[in-house]
Amino acid sequence: MKTTRIKDILQEENPDVILPDGMDEALLGINRENNPIGVYSYLKSIELLIKNGLTEEEALDENIFLYKGENCPIYIDDTGV
């Protein structure tokens, strides 16, 4: 599976990488600009949070999007707005 391979590579190249729980389906790839970190779909992440029981408002406010730092994931704004 592509996601498993991406996660394996990330953890091998950066043992300190932060991979949010339950967001595997939203993982798109790797950013290797500095330390390798995960690149996630913002839209798919919101969909997964809602699927797991949050309201849309709660999902938009979820703290996974507040992670900041060299090992934290980034989110691609693929909402189309």
N, C-alpha and C positions, 0 to 999 in steps of 0.2 A: 504494500500500500504506500502511495506517495507520501502521505502525511507521516507515517511511521519512519520512512527514510529521512524526511526533512528533520524530524525531531532527533533521530539518532545522530545525524550530521551535526546539528546544532549543539547537542550535548557533548559530542566528541571535540568539536572545535572550541567550544566555550562552556566549560563545566559549570559556570556560574549563571548561565542563561536562565531567564525567568520565562516559563511556559505556563500560561494561565490554564487552570483545570477546566475541563469540559469544553475547550475551544478548538479541539483538533480539527473539526470540520471547517473551521474558518482560517486555518493556517495555509498561507499561500506560498511562502518561500522564505528565503534568508537574505538579510541585508548584511553585507560584509564590509561596509564602509569603515568601521572600526572593529570592535568586537562583534563577532557574528551574533545576530539577534533574529528573532522570529518576526515575520511580516504577516499580519492578519487582515482579513476583510472586516471592515467596520460593520457593514450591513449584515453579513453572515453572523458576526458575533452578537449583534442585537437580536437577530432571529433565534439564535441558540439560547440566549438568556430568557427570552419570552417562552420558548419551547420548554424550558426548565422551570417555569412557574412565575417569572416576574411579569409585571405589567409592562407596557411599552415605556411608560414614564420611569419606572424603576430601572429598566434595562438601560435607558439613556443616561441615567445617573450612576450606573454601576461603577464601582471603584477600579475595575480592571483597566479602565480607560485613563485613570489618573496615574498609573505607574510611570515614573520618570527615572532615568538613570541609564548607565551604560549597558546594563544587561537586560533591560526591560524591552518588551515587544513594542513594535510600532503598528499602527492601524492605518490602512489605506482607506480614504474616504471614497467609497464606491457607491454612494447613495444617489449620485446623479444630480445633485443640487448644488 
